[in-house]
Structure formats: structure tokens, C-alpha cells
Amino acid sequence: MIITGVIDGPLPEGEPKAMDLYVVRDIPDLTIWGLELASNGANSTGSPSFTFPSGTAAEGDFIYVATETTNFNAFFGFDPNFTNIVLNVNGNDALLLYESNVAVDFFGQAGQDGTGQPWAYTDSWGYRRSVVPSGSGFEVADWTFPGINALDGETSNANAATPFPLQTFTCPSPLPATTITTTQRCPGGQMCSSLLDMIITGVIDGPLSGGTPKAMELYVVNDIPDLSDWGLQVAFNGNPPSTSFTFPADSATAGDFIYVSSETTNFNAFFGFDPDYTSRSTSSGKWVRMGLDSLGSTTCWMAPAPMLMQALHSHWRAFAVIRQKRALSQSFTA
């Protein structure tokens, strides 16, 4: 599910104040989703203040959350799906969408007062172009803003000169898998139909004998019932990649960190615990590229340098921040 629009309306009290969301794929349990308001330049608290009630949603659905029903219906002609004060926006506030307590999509910049910014929407609205989130946070270029006060004096969306573009978002076709460097995004292909369930968060080429520990840290975004669908590719010294390690038939839980190392002894000596798996595929040097495979499709590449840690902003497949000279330490937060 992604945020597709937000409105700060022209009716009394600035109503309707509402959000339009698009369901990317079937959601069997809406209770793992939530919203947070970061108003007037406040930073995010890191957790939602509104959690969706029990229910389901089907791929292609639009969901509407508003502060109240009466003015929303008067303006749009139908009732919102949910009401909550979390949408008490004033046109300069940021909003965050959470899945399983992880912020996965953003409208506006938390920590920044939107007044005077390109994304200001006082008595106006913002609507997502037909692009999906990159994972690197809010990007104003992905949105259309008609400018503040665009709805001044309007009494209904149907008759507005610049109407809120209800349900016009269309999910783009699946994109091809993309090979990346450590400073590029990792879209992973099939952006809307298949979200990544596991991502690479770090690789280390260590200082102990033989350059150990040589290891990879992975983060489990969504529950994985069968890890044997997953594997690692290595491309040594500029050679073409090949799948050299397939995970055994285990399961993994969302929020888990998984460690794959070339060996156990020096990994434990350096980190103080054993890796989950060992494979020579992590015998990497500075000029090795590593890839994560899911069902035969390479979803994410990383070109590691010694002691380099990848910290990602969200689970939408983007390398948002690079932390250098840090060892693997479960510092990744989605």
C-alpha cells in the first residue's frame, strides 16, 4: 500500500482533511498498517499514531482516511473508509505510512515545516504521479502540487477548477531488475507486484587472518516461509555473476537479521556470535560484487568495500544512506 494523495480542503475548518491510498497487492490484515502525522516541522516519532482496524484490502483498491465524514462526503460525494485525527493537516505537515511498524512511504518531509516549500498544500492538495516510492524518502518530483489556495472558494471537488484527482493513480508496469552500485537505488524489478522480502544490509571484508570475517548481513522485510527460494550470487574480479549459494529450507521472520559468512571461527571472534550460515560465496575482496537472488531473479546488487555498511531508509528497495568504517552491527532500521 502506498500514499497517493493528501488534501487540505476549503470547507469550514479546512475540511476535508484526508489521504488517498492505493493498495498495491492484496492485504489480508490491515492491522499491520498505520499512519503518523509529523505536524509543523516536527520529526517523526518512529511509530504510527493510527493503526488500521481489522479488515482486508484487495489489489487495486483506493482507501480514504479523513478526520471526519460530513464535510468529506459534502466535498467528494462519498464517505471515507476510515476517520481519525491523524489526518488533521494544515498544508505544511508531513505524513508517514507504516507497515509492521516500519515507515514505508512518505508525504512531505518530516522534520521540515512545509510552509513555503515546493510541497506545501494549504487549501490545496498533493497527488502522486504514476510512480512508486523509491525507498529513499519523500521526493517532490514524484508528486503534483497545484499550489497553495488552489481550492479556495470551492464547495465540491466535482465543480472545482483544480479538482483533487480522485483515483487517477495507476501502478506502472513491472520494471526490469537493475544492477546497481552502492550509491544507487535498488528497485529490484516488479516494483508494484512483488515487494522484496529480504535485502542486503551490509558486507564486511575483515581485518583478521585471511581478511576474515568475510560476511554479509541481510534484513528480512516480510516473513519468508521457505528460504530455499533465495540464494547469493558473487561476481569475482569483474567476471559474470553466478549463483553460488542457496539457502536451506528454513523460514525467517520479518525483522530478523541473517548472517552468512565464509567461516565461523573468526566471525565469532570478531562479532561474538556465530553466523547463521557459512558459504564460500562470501569470500569477498574489494572488487567483488554480490547479489541476492529470489526465485532466480537477481533483486539487489552490492559492490562492497572493506568495512562498508549499507543503511537503508525503508523496505522499498533503496540504498538511502551509506555508513562507512562500521562493522556489521544490526544498525539497519527500515
C-alpha positions in Angstrom: 0.0 0.0 0.0 1.3 3.5 -0.8 0.2 7.1 -0.3 -1.3 8.5 -3.5 -2.8 11.8 -2.3 -3.4 14.3 0.5 -5.9 17.1 0.7 -6.3 20.2 3.0 -9.8 21.3 1.9 -11.7 24.6 1.5 -14.7 23.8 3.6 -15.1 25.0 7.3 -12.1 24.1 9.5 -10.1 23.3 6.3 -12.2 20.2 5.7 -11.9 17.7 4.1 -8.5 16.8 5.5 -7.9 13.4 4.0 -5.5 10.9 2.5 -5.9 8.7 -0.6 -4.0 5.4 -0.5 -3.6 2.7 -3.2 -3.4 -1.0 -2.5 -0.5 -2.4 -4.5 -1.3 -6.0 -3.7 -3.9 -7.9 -1.6 -3.6 -7.2 2.1 -5.1 -9.9 4.3 -4.6 -8.0 7.5 -4.9 -4.2 7.6 -3.9 -4.0 11.3 -0.2 -4.2 10.4 -0.6 -0.8 8.7 -0.7 2.6 10.3 -0.2 6.4 9.8 1.8 9.1 11.6 1.4 12.9 11.3 4.5 15.0 11.7 3.0 18.4 12.0 4.5 21.9 11.7 8.1 20.6 11.1 8.1 18.0 13.9 10.3 15.0 13.4 8.8 11.5 13.1 8.5 9.6 16.4 9.2 6.4 14.5 5.8 4.8 15.2 2.2 5.2 13.9 -0.4 7.1 15.9 -3.2 5.5 13.9 -3.5 1.8 13.2 -6.0 0.5 10.7 -8.7 -1.7 12.2 -9.1 -5.4 11.4 -10.0 -5.9 7.8 -8.7 -6.8 4.3 -8.0 -4.9 1.1 -7.7 -6.0 -2.4 -5.1 -5.1 -5.0 -6.3 -2.0 -6.9 -8.4 -0.7 -4.1 -8.3 3.0 -3.1 -8.6 3.7 0.7 -9.6 7.0 2.1 -8.8 8.2 5.6 -10.2 11.5 6.8 -10.6 13.5 10.0 -14.4 13.3 9.7 -17.2 12.2 7.4 -19.7 15.0 6.9 -17.5 17.5 5.0 -15.6 14.7 3.3 -18.9 13.5 1.8 -20.1 17.0 1.0 -17.0 17.6 -1.0 -16.4 14.3 -2.6 -19.9 12.7 -2.6 -19.0 9.5 -0.7 -17.8 8.6 2.8 -14.2 7.9 3.7 -13.3 4.3 4.6 -11.8 5.4 8.0 -11.8 8.5 10.2 -9.0 9.6 12.6 -7.4 12.8 13.8 -4.1 11.7 12.3 -5.2 13.5 9.2 -5.5 16.8 11.0 -3.2 18.5 8.5 -2.8 22.2 7.7 -1.0 22.1 4.4 2.5 22.2 5.9 2.6 18.8 7.6 4.3 15.5 6.7 2.6 12.1 6.9 4.2 8.6 7.1 2.7 5.3 6.2 3.8 2.3 8.3 3.8 -1.5 7.6 4.6 -3.7 10.6 5.8 -0.6 12.5 8.3 0.3 9.7 7.8 3.6 7.7 7.4 2.5 4.1 6.1 5.6 2.4 6.2 9.4 3.0 4.3 12.5 2.1 6.2 15.7 2.8 9.5 15.9 4.7 9.3 15.0 8.4 11.3 17.5 10.4 10.6 20.3 7.9 7.8 22.8 8.1 6.2 22.7 4.6 5.3 26.4 4.6 7.0 27.9 1.6 8.3 24.6 0.4 7.5 23.1 -3.0 5.3 20.5 -1.3 3.1 23.0 0.6 -0.6 22.2 0.1 -2.5 24.6 2.3 -6.1 24.8 1.0 -4.9 22.5 -1.8 -3.6 19.0 -2.4 -0.7 16.8 -3.5 -1.1 13.8 -5.7 1.4 11.1 -6.7 2.3 10.8 -10.3 2.1 7.2 -11.6 5.4 6.2 -10.0 6.1 4.1 -7.0 8.2 5.1 -3.9 11.9 4.7 -4.4 12.5 4.0 -0.7 14.8 6.9 -0.2 12.1 9.1 1.4 9.9 11.8 0.1 10.7 13.0 -3.4 8.8 16.1 -4.5 9.3 15.2 -8.2 7.1 12.2 -7.7 4.1 14.4 -6.9 1.9 17.0 -8.5 1.1 20.1 -6.4 -1.2 22.8 -7.9 0.0 25.4 -5.4 -1.4 26.6 -2.2 -5.0 28.0 -2.1 -5.9 26.1 -5.3 -9.2 25.1 -3.7 -10.1 28.4 -2.1 -13.8 29.1 -2.5 -14.6 25.7 -3.9 -17.6 23.8 -2.4 -17.2 20.4 -4.2 -14.5 18.5 -5.9 -16.6 17.8 -9.0 -17.0 21.5 -9.7 -13.6 22.7 -8.6 -11.3 24.5 -11.1 -8.4 22.3 -10.0 -10.0 19.2 -8.5 -8.3 16.6 -6.4 -7.6 13.8 -9.0 -9.5 11.0 -7.3 -8.4 7.5 -8.1 -6.3 8.6 -11.1 -3.1 6.9 -9.9 -2.1 3.8 -12.0 0.6 1.5 -10.9 3.4 1.4 -13.5 4.2 -1.8 -15.3 6.9 -4.1 -13.7 10.4 -2.7 -14.2 13.4 -4.8 -15.2 15.9 -5.8 -12.5 18.6 -3.2 -12.1 22.3 -3.7 -11.4 23.5 -1.0 -9.0 26.5 0.3 -7.2 26.5 1.2 -3.5 25.3 4.7 -4.2 22.4 3.9 -6.5 18.9 2.7 -5.8 18.0 -0.9 -5.9 14.5 -1.1 -7.5 14.7 -4.9 -7.8 12.2 -5.1 -10.7 8.4 -5.7 -10.5 8.0 -2.7 -8.2 4.3 -2.9 -7.7 3.6 -6.6 -8.0 6.4 -8.1 -5.9 8.0 -6.3 -3.0 11.3 -7.6 -1.8 11.1 -9.8 1.3 14.8 -9.8 2.1 17.5 -7.2 1.4 21.3 -6.9 1.7 22.1 -4.5 4.5 25.9 -5.0 4.9 29.1 -6.7 3.7 32.4 -6.9 5.5 35.9 -7.8 4.5 37.5 -8.1 7.9 40.9 -7.4 9.5 41.6 -10.9 10.9 43.8 -13.6 9.3 42.8 -14.2 5.7 40.8 -11.0 5.6 38.1 -12.6 7.8 35.4 -12.2 8.8 34.1 -12.1 5.3 30.4 -11.9 5.7 27.1 -10.5 4.6 24.2 -9.1 6.8 20.7 -9.4 5.4 17.4 -8.0 6.8 14.1 -9.9 6.5 11.4 -7.4 5.4 8.5 -9.8 5.3 8.0 -13.3 6.7 9.7 -15.9 4.4 8.2 -19.4 4.8 10.9 -21.0 2.6 14.4 -19.6 2.4 15.3 -22.2 -0.3 13.8 -19.8 -2.8 16.7 -17.4 -2.0 20.4 -17.5 -2.8 23.6 -15.4 -3.2 25.5 -14.6 -6.4 29.1 -13.5 -6.5 30.9 -11.8 -9.4 34.7 -12.1 -8.7 37.1 -9.6 -10.2 34.8 -8.4 -12.9 33.6 -11.8 -14.0 29.9 -12.5 -14.8 27.9 -13.4 -11.7 26.8 -16.9 -10.8 24.6 -18.3 -8.0 27.0 -19.9 -5.6 24.9 -20.4 -2.5 21.2 -21.3 -2.0 19.7 -21.0 1.5 18.5 -24.3 3.0 14.8 -25.0 3.5 14.4 -22.8 6.6 12.0 -20.0 7.4 12.7 -16.4 8.5 10.6 -13.8 10.4 10.1 -10.2 9.5 12.7 -8.1 11.4 15.3 -10.9 11.5 18.9 -10.2 10.7 20.6 -13.1 8.9 24.4 -13.5 8.7 26.2 -15.5 6.0 30.0 -15.9 6.5 32.9 -17.7 4.8 33.6 -19.4 8.1 32.6 -19.4 11.8 35.7 -19.2 14.0 36.9 -15.7 13.1 33.4 -14.4 12.6 32.7 -15.3 16.2 36.0 -14.0 17.4 35.2 -10.6 15.8 31.5 -10.3 16.5 30.9 -12.5 19.5 28.3 -14.8 17.9 28.1 -17.4 15.2 26.8 -16.7 11.7 23.5 -18.3 10.6 25.1 -19.8 7.5 28.5 -20.3 6.1 29.4 -20.3 2.4 32.5 -19.5 0.4 30.3 -17.2 -1.7 31.1 -14.5 0.9 34.8 -14.8 0.4 34.8 -11.3 -1.0 37.6 -8.9 -1.7 37.3 -5.2 -2.5 36.5 -5.8 -6.2 33.8 -8.5 -5.7 30.1 -7.8 -6.5 27.5 -9.7 -4.5 23.9 -10.2 -5.5 20.8 -11.5 -3.7 18.6 -13.9 -5.7 14.9 -14.6 -5.3 13.3 -17.3 -7.4 16.1 -17.0 -10.0 15.7 -13.2 -10.4 18.5 -11.0 -9.1 16.9 -8.5 -6.8 19.7 -6.4 -5.4 23.4 -5.9 -6.1 26.1 -4.5 -3.8 29.7 -3.7 -4.6 31.3 -3.9 -1.2 34.4 -2.2 0.1 36.1 -3.2 3.4 34.1 -2.3 6.5 31.3 -0.7 4.5 27.8 -0.8 5.9 24.6 -0.2 4.0 21.9 1.5 5.9 18.5 1.7 4.1 15.7 4.2 4.7 12.8 1.8 4.0 12.0 -1.6 2.6 11.1 -0.2 -0.8 14.4 -1.3 -2.2 16.7 1.8 -1.9 20.2 2.4 -0.7 19.5 5.7 1.1 22.5 6.2 3.4 26.0 4.8 3.3 27.8 4.3 6.6 31.5 3.8 6.2 34.0 2.2 8.5 31.4 0.4 10.6 31.2 -3.3 11.2 28.0 -5.4 10.9 26.0 -4.5 14.0 22.3 -4.6 13.3 22.3 -0.9 12.9 19.9 -1.1 10.0 16.4 0.3 10.7 13.9 0.0 7.9 
